[in-house]
Amino acid sequence: MQNLSISDKLVLPKKIAPAKNIMDEQDVISNARELNLSSLICHLYDVRTFLVFTDQNEAELTASKRMSSRSLKKRYIMHALMAGKVVNSTPISDGCAILVTAQPIDDWISTTGGKVSTKLFDLPTNVQTAIENSAKVDSIRIEISVRADTSQVQITDLAGLGEFVLGEHREDGRHITALATMQEASLNDRLIAVGGNRIYSFMRDQPNAPGYMRATGLVKHIRISSNGNGEWVMEILTDSTERPMFKNMNIKEFLLLQRRFNNLQFGSDFIQCPNWKRVYFMISDLVLMRGNYRFTSRGLTTESIGKILEDESTEVRPFDGSFDRSLPAVVERNRDGETIVHTLESLTIAPYQSVPPEKSFGNVPSAPDVRDRYRQTMEMTEAAQLNGVVENRTLESFKIRPSKALKNVKAYCRKHPTIVDFDRKPIPIKDKHQWMVKGKFSCPAKIDRLVVAHKCEKAQIEKGIAALVKDAGFKGMTVARTEYHPIARPQDLRTLAENLGKAAEKQPNILLVFIDSKTNETGHRFLKLFERLHFIRTQQLTTEVARTLDAQFMTRLNILMKMNVKMGGQNVNVISQTPKLSEWMGQKDTMILSYDVSHPVPPKRMQDKNAKATKPSVVGFSGNYGRFIDGYVGDFAFQHPRVEQVFSNK
């Protein structure tokens, strides 16, 4: 055992281990399964990191229970892999990581030999000096070998590798930002990532990023897998708890906006494979776009990306707040025998499904009553003329065939996802309104200018804002400058928001905090209006809260969690478990386009006790039962179970 002294506070334990010739693994790595998404390649490999001393001894960087050891190991791996053109590394278990590279991994291994010199990447000066002086480290060696079961396992079985999560999951005051495969992709400014409430390549591009999607309580899962016959299967799963909001963009606008990002191209494998092209259109149309736009009765369009961009007749429409109701998602038959067709918008408002109460002032709850939610659902379906199945021409044109037979459905549950912080320390999930994030946020945001607009005296809130900025530093956030702007007239706030919107082009990390009395009911509405008009990020505080903010630790934590998410950060990492699908879904060659299971929860105490009882789960899915997997969805099935059998994933 050998100790390498980095500084007075960091002592990293070392273990002498023989080096492994990485070139012997080349043949195995070349045969590994690779999933090409745009110009990136995702791999699942075992990663071992060594320090190579000048006397040819090698010390393996192993995980330890000490926080300093884990933090330093992560720093080494991140810098070393970035120097070797491995743009991102996401550890998913001890000794295993998902590598996202700009070129095939075997090409990188043959070029570098898995040995990266410390001179090639930029470590902090004090750390670099301490390493060279105390331990005489010559280089850092990265050994990468493919996992033994990678060639046999499907992409959906890799514990989230093939799972794309779009949207921000919000329950009560807790903000969970579930990222996609590349959870740490935002560390690299040249890598596009899917996460939070935007698709972005770097924080400065977030306000104008394509595919803006924000979901209050909705998390969409898109899985793409191979069925072993050379065909790809895509599933869109929805945890429907509340309503989503979609940005109304067509495919042309999406691609035009994507061209604005640096180093974003469509790889040759992606362009040449028609199935992947169709899958890309499907994801763009069904999740990020207008529903069935460019979705014809004979199948998905096969137009090339260049042709769509050059098509002058294709109109680029801005977001107008409207929804496309022409593509049904779930057909439900209630206990009274009535048939209800839920569209993509109304799908997330399940009848009699309770919603966790939000914070509110006074006695007016933010969450509507369960009976009001049911009435709203009925009104939306009637407005879309989808409440009648037999006479409805829209359903007939889509060849939707509702199933009238009642069946027993076997539902499979999975373990609760693991929530970890910056140091990958699990956060216990308790039956509370808040999660106590004691450590740093998993991905802290940066705020260049914290602009505080206040109607009260500055002396009343200055102490509370200072405590808020101090706590932000403890959570890993960076607040470069704090400004105070008094608001004497209503037009002062509008002028300030307009100026900040213009300044965001050169200095994008700006957060406007508006402090106003809670008696002003219209202040929040105007603040959100200015946010949309000038593309700035805002946070409102009441004067009553700001005055006592220095003595309210949990209140400051709640505000910081919201501020971090709004500025593109990530409070916690969500490591989801692999769900099990029912066996009857795999008996046929089926491409699952949409699948939804709604589990209503019992009503809360504060809700009306006289409301109707919650219903069993309803299942609705549509699939292609024809010969060609990329054809149009011709059948729609609905099941309303009388008996539920739940099997654990343990």
VOGU-3710 file (C-alpha; in Angstrom, 3 decimals, decimal comma):
1> mqnlsisdkl> 0,000/0,000/0,000  1,325/3,414/-0,936  0,004/6,863/-0,101  0,202/9,718/-2,561  0,045/13,082/-0,831  -1,772/15,613/-2,986  -2,145/18,362/-0,408  -2,573/18,793/3,308  -6,265/17,943/3,065  -6,265/15,308/0,311
11> vlpkkiapak> -4,506/11,978/0,884  -5,366/9,427/-1,774  -4,756/5,737/-0,908  -3,061/3,726/-3,648  -2,884/0,036/-4,435  -0,055/-1,420/-6,494  -1,530/-3,438/-9,359  0,034/-4,969/-12,474  -0,728/-3,162/-15,697  -2,973/-4,841/-18,216
21> nimdeqdvis> -2,136/-4,689/-21,895  -5,065/-2,826/-23,336  -4,173/-3,699/-26,918  -5,196/-7,309/-26,272  -8,763/-6,136/-25,811  -8,986/-4,567/-29,252  -10,600/-7,529/-31,003  -13,287/-7,838/-28,354  -14,001/-4,136/-28,341  -14,410/-4,020/-32,115
31> narelnlssl> -17,234/-6,560/-31,884  -19,087/-4,662/-29,159  -22,566/-3,319/-29,791  -22,542/0,406/-30,561  -25,568/2,683/-30,713  -25,076/5,668/-33,034  -27,083/8,767/-32,152  -26,240/11,685/-34,459  -22,436/11,904/-34,441  -21,999/10,416/-30,960
41> ichlydvrtf> -21,395/6,797/-30,058  -22,444/5,349/-26,705  -20,489/2,433/-25,267  -20,568/0,405/-22,077  -17,048/-0,490/-20,986  -15,084/-1,247/-17,843  -12,739/1,609/-17,032  -9,643/1,347/-14,832  -7,420/4,318/-14,130  -3,762/4,095/-13,073
51> lvftdqneae> -1,105/6,586/-12,073  2,234/5,749/-13,732  5,259/6,837/-11,691  8,690/7,581/-13,073  10,039/4,346/-11,549  7,494/2,385/-13,685  5,323/1,521/-10,695  1,592/1,853/-11,217  -0,966/2,702/-8,569  -4,613/2,079/-9,336
61> ltaskrmssr> -7,120/4,787/-8,540  -9,755/2,890/-6,600  -12,963/4,155/-5,084  -12,854/4,742/-1,369  -15,334/5,801/1,280  -13,519/9,070/1,705  -15,134/11,971/-0,075  -11,778/13,476/-1,064  -10,676/10,261/-2,758  -13,848/9,934/-4,828
71> slkkryimha> -13,759/13,580/-5,837  -10,129/13,418/-6,947  -10,695/10,172/-8,836  -13,575/11,719/-10,730  -11,388/14,703/-11,627  -8,645/12,459/-12,976  -11,007/10,366/-15,081  -12,830/13,381/-16,496  -9,673/15,220/-17,553  -7,881/12,148/-18,841
81> lmagkvvnst> -10,791/10,965/-20,955  -11,399/14,418/-22,391  -7,741/14,569/-23,406  -8,195/11,252/-25,221  -11,216/12,577/-27,173  -13,644/10,741/-24,916  -15,948/13,665/-24,406  -17,933/12,285/-21,491  -17,920/9,518/-18,911  -20,930/8,636/-16,782
91> pisdgcailv> -20,241/6,091/-14,006  -23,228/3,789/-13,563  -21,700/1,289/-11,150  -18,426/0,545/-9,401  -15,804/0,052/-12,069  -18,158/0,603/-14,998  -18,974/3,686/-17,049  -20,815/4,819/-20,158  -18,391/6,491/-22,534  -19,639/8,928/-25,147
101> taqpiddwis> -16,961/9,375/-27,775  -16,574/11,394/-30,941  -15,018/8,396/-32,709  -15,077/4,603/-32,246  -13,343/3,589/-29,054  -11,007/1,104/-30,735  -9,676/3,884/-32,982  -8,883/5,941/-29,926  -7,193/2,977/-28,227  -5,034/2,216/-31,254
111> ttggkvstkl> -3,954/5,866/-31,383  -3,237/6,508/-27,707  -2,622/3,000/-26,397  -4,769/3,886/-23,428  -1,975/5,983/-21,962  -2,606/9,696/-21,501  0,127/12,018/-20,256  -0,683/14,521/-17,550  0,823/17,208/-19,770  -2,020/16,902/-22,276
121> fdlptnvqta> -4,841/18,151/-20,133  -5,356/21,129/-17,912  -5,363/20,215/-14,238  -5,419/22,933/-11,586  -1,936/24,321/-11,061  -1,739/23,443/-7,375  -2,823/19,852/-8,017  -0,421/19,492/-10,955  2,462/20,827/-8,870  1,632/18,603/-5,906
131> iensakvdsi> 1,537/15,504/-8,095  4,827/16,215/-9,814  6,684/17,167/-6,644  5,371/14,611/-4,163  4,814/11,463/-6,194  6,741/12,004/-9,434  3,830/10,914/-11,569  4,805/10,457/-15,205  1,396/9,856/-16,753  -2,108/8,577/-16,219
141> rieisvradt> -3,007/5,278/-17,816  -6,598/4,497/-18,788  -7,455/0,845/-19,370  -10,743/0,223/-21,124  -12,240/-3,190/-21,784  -15,682/-4,119/-23,009  -18,081/-5,730/-20,569  -18,402/-9,454/-21,054  -22,165/-9,350/-21,545  -22,377/-6,229/-23,724
151> sqvqitdlag> -22,598/-8,118/-27,014  -25,577/-10,173/-25,810  -27,522/-7,644/-23,764  -30,072/-5,369/-25,435  -29,836/-1,633/-25,194  -32,932/-1,440/-22,958  -31,301/-3,696/-20,379  -28,359/-1,399/-19,712  -29,988/0,346/-16,742  -30,943/3,544/-18,538
161> lgefvlgehr> -28,434/3,585/-21,394  -31,209/3,471/-23,998  -33,637/5,584/-22,019  -34,142/9,209/-22,995  -35,939/11,246/-20,353  -37,423/14,532/-21,538  -38,879/17,044/-19,163  -38,540/18,172/-15,603  -40,108/15,950/-12,955  -41,644/18,089/-10,265
171> edgrhitala> -43,466/16,843/-7,177  -44,510/19,302/-4,489  -41,493/21,559/-3,956  -38,989/18,943/-5,071  -37,286/19,499/-8,402  -35,751/16,490/-10,074  -34,132/16,998/-13,424  -33,813/13,606/-15,078  -31,198/13,695/-17,798  -30,756/11,325/-20,686
181> tmqeaslndr> -28,026/8,799/-21,264  -25,334/11,436/-20,821  -26,069/12,708/-17,316  -22,841/14,680/-17,115  -22,893/15,893/-20,707  -23,335/19,510/-19,676  -19,727/19,495/-18,454  -18,610/19,685/-22,084  -19,626/22,739/-24,075  -19,371/20,882/-27,411
191> liavggnriy> -21,681/18,037/-26,517  -25,416/18,169/-26,974  -27,409/16,829/-24,036  -31,055/16,117/-23,340  -32,163/17,090/-19,892  -33,796/19,570/-17,603  -36,421/21,416/-19,546  -34,348/22,058/-22,671  -32,119/20,408/-25,228  -28,883/22,334/-25,255
201> sfmrdqpnap> -25,197/22,162/-26,067  -24,078/24,613/-23,406  -25,687/26,847/-20,798  -25,392/29,944/-22,945  -27,521/28,296/-25,655  -30,396/27,262/-23,396  -32,828/30,149/-24,015  -32,751/29,520/-27,783  -32,271/25,753/-27,728  -34,494/23,602/-29,950
211> gymratglvk> -37,067/21,198/-28,640  -38,049/23,187/-25,558  -40,225/20,963/-23,450  -41,280/21,579/-19,875  -43,463/19,112/-18,032  -44,829/19,741/-14,565  -44,912/16,209/-13,296  -44,605/14,418/-16,647  -41,588/12,311/-17,556  -41,468/10,742/-21,014
221> hirissngng> -39,282/7,706/-21,607  -38,233/6,784/-25,131  -36,487/3,474/-25,588  -34,965/2,164/-28,791  -33,915/-1,478/-28,915  -33,173/-4,220/-31,407  -35,334/-7,319/-31,541  -32,488/-9,497/-32,795  -33,741/-9,624/-36,394  -32,130/-6,399/-37,516
231> ewvmeiltds> -35,266/-4,395/-36,712  -35,490/-1,574/-34,204  -38,250/-1,256/-31,613  -39,081/2,101/-30,078  -41,249/2,556/-26,998  -42,598/5,799/-25,606  -43,538/5,414/-21,937  -45,226/8,179/-20,004  -45,467/8,587/-16,246  -48,662/10,592/-16,430
241> terpmfknmn> -49,191/12,546/-13,243  -49,861/16,058/-14,491  -50,109/18,032/-17,732  -47,295/18,515/-20,241  -46,546/21,536/-22,374  -45,127/20,985/-25,845  -43,356/23,462/-28,047  -45,181/23,689/-31,338  -42,293/23,270/-33,817  -42,140/21,398/-37,068
251> ikeflllqrr> -39,212/19,319/-38,250  -37,752/22,122/-40,360  -37,589/24,576/-37,491  -36,052/21,921/-35,265  -33,289/21,140/-37,759  -32,628/24,785/-38,546  -32,130/25,526/-34,863  -29,876/22,521/-34,492  -27,558/23,893/-37,165  -26,769/26,837/-34,920
261> fnnlqfgsdf> -24,839/24,636/-32,506  -21,169/23,883/-32,999  -19,932/20,362/-33,677  -23,432/18,984/-34,213  -23,702/16,815/-37,301  -25,519/13,715/-38,415  -23,073/10,836/-38,752  -22,695/8,773/-41,908  -24,199/5,679/-40,293  -27,249/7,673/-39,290
271> iqcpnwkrvy> -27,793/9,102/-42,776  -27,356/5,781/-44,567  -29,721/3,784/-42,361  -33,363/4,429/-43,325  -34,716/2,856/-40,146  -32,761/5,252/-37,964  -33,912/8,160/-40,079  -37,511/7,141/-39,594  -36,982/6,642/-35,878  -35,481/10,120/-35,650
281> fmisdlvlmr> -38,481/11,626/-37,419  -40,765/9,671/-35,146  -39,101/10,982/-32,003  -39,124/14,530/-33,325  -42,736/14,397/-34,481  -44,341/12,493/-31,617  -42,435/13,981/-28,695  -40,930/17,332/-29,614  -43,136/18,491/-32,468  -46,791/18,646/-33,390
291> gnyrftsrgl> -47,884/15,072/-32,849  -48,760/13,724/-36,302  -47,038/16,402/-38,393  -45,364/14,748/-41,440  -47,048/11,533/-40,398  -49,080/10,125/-43,292  -51,484/7,211/-43,594  -48,897/5,185/-45,532  -46,083/5,543/-43,032  -43,442/7,948/-41,892
301> ttesigkile> -41,877/10,305/-44,387  -38,495/9,293/-45,782  -37,438/12,707/-47,021  -33,822/13,559/-46,446  -32,865/16,182/-43,919  -31,341/18,373/-46,604  -34,514/18,270/-48,683  -36,637/19,350/-45,748  -34,317/22,240/-44,985  -34,345/23,400/-48,612
311> destevrpfd> -38,121/23,112/-48,981  -39,361/26,690/-49,241  -43,001/25,638/-48,943  -42,478/24,271/-45,446  -43,545/26,949/-43,039  -41,639/27,537/-39,820  -44,315/28,182/-37,236  -43,566/29,771/-33,862  -45,118/28,456/-30,680  -48,673/29,718/-30,324
321> gsfdrslpav> -49,793/27,659/-27,334  -52,047/25,349/-29,370  -52,039/21,564/-29,277  -52,636/18,979/-31,938  -55,633/16,928/-30,817  -55,899/14,676/-33,858  -53,784/11,815/-32,507  -55,498/9,972/-29,629  -53,352/8,401/-26,950  -55,612/6,446/-24,558
331> vernrdgeti> -59,189/5,252/-24,907  -60,935/4,664/-21,589  -64,265/3,079/-20,760  -65,393/4,087/-17,291  -67,638/2,214/-14,872  -70,741/3,871/-16,241  -70,087/2,407/-19,687  -69,060/5,720/-21,233  -66,102/5,762/-23,616  -63,541/8,540/-23,221
341> vhtlesltia> -60,727/9,144/-25,699  -57,777/10,968/-24,129  -55,501/12,919/-26,460  -51,850/13,762/-25,890  -52,892/16,837/-23,943  -55,666/15,412/-21,804  -53,934/12,090/-21,250  -52,135/13,316/-18,188  -55,316/14,410/-16,429  -56,632/11,053/-15,284
351> pyqsvppeks> -60,173/11,162/-13,850  -60,201/11,151/-10,049  -56,433/10,987/-9,824  -55,241/13,045/-6,891  -52,387/15,501/-7,229  -49,947/16,409/-4,432  -50,965/19,791/-3,033  -48,709/22,667/-3,985  -47,691/25,540/-1,785  -50,234/28,322/-1,682
361> fgnvpsapdv> -51,064/31,447/0,245  -54,168/31,476/2,357  -56,699/28,681/2,097  -56,834/28,431/-1,698  -55,146/25,169/-2,805  -53,135/25,159/-6,016  -54,204/21,646/-6,974  -57,810/21,505/-8,270  -60,402/19,250/-6,736  -60,620/15,732/-8,161
371> rdryrqtmem> -64,144/16,356/-9,438  -63,006/19,556/-11,169  -60,202/17,612/-12,850  -62,713/15,058/-14,129  -64,956/17,825/-15,471  -61,996/19,474/-17,204  -61,092/16,189/-18,837  -64,621/15,706/-20,118  -64,770/19,261/-21,456  -61,526/18,828/-23,392
381> teaaqlngvv> -62,589/15,542/-24,942  -65,975/16,984/-25,911  -64,332/20,078/-27,402  -62,118/17,840/-29,523  -65,185/15,802/-30,567  -63,565/12,625/-29,353  -66,164/11,561/-26,808  -67,977/9,331/-29,276  -66,095/6,419/-30,822  -68,577/4,861/-33,249
391> enrtlesfki> -69,641/8,031/-35,055  -66,320/9,818/-34,845  -64,709/10,259/-38,273  -61,315/11,177/-36,836  -60,953/7,803/-35,178  -62,180/6,041/-38,291  -59,608/7,840/-40,451  -56,873/6,633/-38,113  -58,316/3,098/-38,237  -58,531/2,947/-34,473
401> rpskalknvk> -60,137/-0,212/-33,180  -61,053/0,015/-29,496  -61,122/-3,317/-27,717  -64,414/-3,972/-25,939  -63,327/-7,070/-24,049  -62,344/-6,658/-20,413  -59,089/-8,420/-19,611  -56,887/-9,078/-16,634  -53,644/-7,151/-16,860  -50,411/-8,163/-15,190
411> aycrkhptiv> -48,544/-5,035/-14,179  -44,825/-5,080/-13,488  -43,350/-2,623/-11,052  -39,723/-1,670/-10,636  -37,576/-0,488/-7,785  -37,682/3,149/-6,843  -34,948/5,129/-8,607  -31,843/5,952/-6,623  -31,383/9,665/-5,927  -27,775/10,793/-5,434
421> dfdrkpipik> -26,016/14,123/-4,967  -22,761/15,538/-6,350  -20,607/12,953/-4,565  -23,021/10,190/-5,673  -24,189/9,803/-2,100  -27,757/8,400/-1,928  -30,429/10,752/-0,648  -33,070/8,962/1,458  -36,587/9,303/0,113  -39,027/9,947/2,920
431> dkhqwmvkgk> -42,676/10,863/3,098  -42,009/14,568/3,287  -42,610/17,576/1,115  -38,873/18,207/0,741  -35,703/16,180/0,267  -32,765/17,288/2,342  -29,853/17,768/-0,064  -27,059/18,180/2,457  -24,165/18,138/-0,002  -23,583/19,911/-3,281
441> fscpakidrl> -26,001/19,824/-6,169  -25,143/17,142/-8,715  -24,604/19,775/-11,420  -24,383/23,279/-9,916  -25,325/26,200/-12,126  -23,432/29,418/-12,725  -24,995/32,854/-12,280  -23,011/35,760/-13,699  -25,496/38,393/-12,574  -28,055/37,992/-9,804
451> vvahkcekaq> -30,328/40,972/-10,380  -32,606/41,721/-7,410  -35,563/43,973/-8,243  -37,324/45,114/-5,056  -40,183/47,405/-4,122  -39,257/47,571/-0,442  -36,193/49,122/1,171  -32,862/47,503/0,317  -31,872/47,265/3,982  -34,851/44,989/4,687
461> iekgiaalvk> -33,787/42,261/2,242  -30,019/42,679/1,910  -29,231/40,352/4,807  -31,513/37,603/3,508  -30,135/37,806/-0,046  -26,582/37,619/1,319  -27,483/34,430/3,212  -29,019/33,012/0,037  -25,854/33,715/-1,980  -23,718/32,181/0,764
471> dagfkgmtva> -25,770/28,973/0,746  -25,500/28,882/-3,043  -21,731/28,629/-2,675  -22,109/25,716/-0,257  -24,223/23,920/-2,869  -21,556/24,404/-5,538  -23,297/27,247/-7,379  -21,327/30,273/-8,560  -22,805/33,759/-8,130  -20,363/36,239/-9,625
481> rteyhpiarp> -22,204/39,497/-8,925  -25,316/40,649/-7,058  -27,148/43,803/-8,144  -30,037/45,668/-6,504  -32,553/47,665/-8,556  -35,405/49,505/-6,790  -38,782/49,389/-8,524  -40,619/52,659/-7,919  -43,030/52,516/-10,868  -44,664/49,574/-12,700
491> qdlrtlaenl> -42,803/50,370/-15,928  -39,442/50,092/-14,137  -39,725/46,304/-14,017  -40,558/46,141/-17,719  -37,585/48,347/-18,616  -35,253/46,266/-16,450  -36,460/42,996/-18,014  -36,003/44,417/-21,513  -32,431/45,515/-20,762  -31,568/42,137/-19,255
501> gkaaekqpni> -32,953/40,407/-22,339  -30,589/42,391/-24,547  -27,636/41,750/-22,230  -28,317/38,000/-22,253  -26,842/37,723/-25,746  -23,369/38,525/-24,391  -23,845/37,415/-20,783  -26,492/34,688/-20,738  -26,327/33,502/-17,120  -28,604/36,199/-15,708
511> llvfidsktn> -31,319/35,585/-13,118  -33,886/38,239/-12,256  -35,236/37,970/-8,682  -38,357/40,082/-8,171  -39,349/40,843/-4,571  -42,885/42,089/-4,069  -45,560/41,889/-1,428  -47,840/38,857/-1,500  -50,837/41,189/-1,560  -49,997/42,080/-5,173
521> etghrflklf> -51,776/39,336/-7,128  -50,686/40,495/-10,599  -46,945/40,791/-9,971  -46,189/37,149/-10,716  -48,194/37,203/-13,961  -46,303/40,194/-15,326  -42,983/38,668/-14,263  -43,683/35,479/-16,231  -44,878/37,545/-19,174  -41,564/39,422/-19,268
531> erlhfirtqq> -39,775/36,075/-18,995  -41,395/34,868/-22,220  -41,084/38,169/-24,054  -37,405/38,830/-23,352  -36,127/35,243/-22,885  -34,825/35,738/-19,365  -35,042/33,535/-16,304  -36,872/34,842/-13,269  -37,600/33,970/-9,656  -40,163/35,706/-7,474
541> lttevartld> -39,957/36,146/-3,708  -42,408/37,852/-1,440  -41,261/40,697/0,751  -42,491/38,861/3,835  -40,249/35,879/3,037  -37,210/37,925/1,983  -37,170/39,849/5,268  -36,724/36,656/7,332  -34,770/34,669/4,755  -31,543/34,723/6,775
551> aqfmtrlnil> -33,231/32,700/9,556  -35,078/30,196/7,325  -32,695/27,439/6,187  -35,282/25,198/4,474  -36,811/28,168/2,675  -33,407/29,128/1,289  -32,827/25,522/0,190  -36,169/25,447/-1,631  -35,363/28,684/-3,446  -31,864/27,507/-4,402
561> mkmnvkmggq> -33,226/24,243/-5,819  -35,562/26,186/-8,078  -32,873/28,682/-9,068  -30,392/25,913/-9,897  -32,861/24,130/-12,192  -33,880/27,346/-13,919  -30,244/28,209/-14,628  -29,589/24,859/-16,278  -28,224/22,974/-13,296  -29,242/19,659/-11,845
571> nvnvisqtpk> -30,062/19,229/-8,174  -29,759/15,467/-7,933  -28,913/12,562/-10,204  -31,685/10,073/-10,853  -30,450/6,528/-11,437  -33,534/4,690/-12,655  -33,992/0,956/-12,583  -34,765/-1,050/-15,695  -38,532/-1,678/-15,894  -39,962/-5,011/-16,889
581> lsewmgqkdt> -42,546/-5,139/-19,637  -45,314/-7,676/-19,695  -44,645/-10,892/-21,576  -47,636/-10,507/-23,853  -46,026/-7,427/-25,410  -43,149/-9,529/-26,697  -45,148/-12,348/-28,247  -45,599/-10,521/-31,563  -43,407/-8,396/-33,793  -44,780/-5,158/-32,440
591> milsydvshp> -43,452/-1,649/-32,477  -44,773/0,128/-29,392  -45,469/3,760/-30,189  -47,278/4,704/-27,004  -48,020/2,904/-23,806  -49,514/4,349/-20,654  -50,515/2,929/-17,292  -52,289/5,234/-14,891  -52,261/4,267/-11,207  -54,529/6,670/-9,312
601> vppkrmqdkn> -53,468/7,195/-5,719  -55,817/7,546/-2,721  -57,045/11,091/-2,070  -55,248/13,192/0,504  -56,801/14,145/3,808  -57,158/17,756/2,818  -59,187/16,775/-0,242  -62,895/16,160/-0,277  -63,675/12,901/1,523  -66,969/12,599/-0,348
611> akatkpsvvg> -65,282/12,302/-3,742  -65,692/9,108/-5,727  -63,257/6,294/-5,085  -60,194/5,966/-7,276  -60,324/3,532/-10,167  -58,040/0,658/-11,054  -55,308/1,209/-13,578  -56,199/1,771/-17,213  -53,914/0,625/-20,004  -53,914/2,004/-23,520
621> fsgnygrfid> -51,390/1,419/-26,248  -51,131/1,549/-29,993  -48,853/-0,579/-32,098  -48,040/-1,664/-35,606  -49,116/-5,257/-36,106  -48,192/-5,375/-39,792  -45,198/-6,744/-41,643  -43,084/-3,615/-41,625  -41,972/-2,221/-38,321  -41,687/1,352/-39,610
631> gyvgdfafqh> -45,175/1,466/-41,100  -48,203/3,367/-39,901  -49,979/2,391/-36,704  -53,156/0,654/-37,819  -54,610/-0,698/-34,577  -55,341/0,728/-31,189  -56,109/-1,403/-28,150  -57,498/-0,465/-24,768  -57,758/-2,551/-21,634  -59,627/-1,725/-18,466
641> prveqvfsnk> -58,626/-4,388/-15,928  -60,838/-5,746/-13,214  -57,992/-7,537/-11,455  -54,431/-6,325/-11,085  -51,455/-8,567/-10,379  -48,315/-6,643/-9,497  -44,950/-8,376/-9,750  -41,829/-6,916/-8,210  -38,572/-6,339/-10,038  -36,476/-7,399/-7,065
//
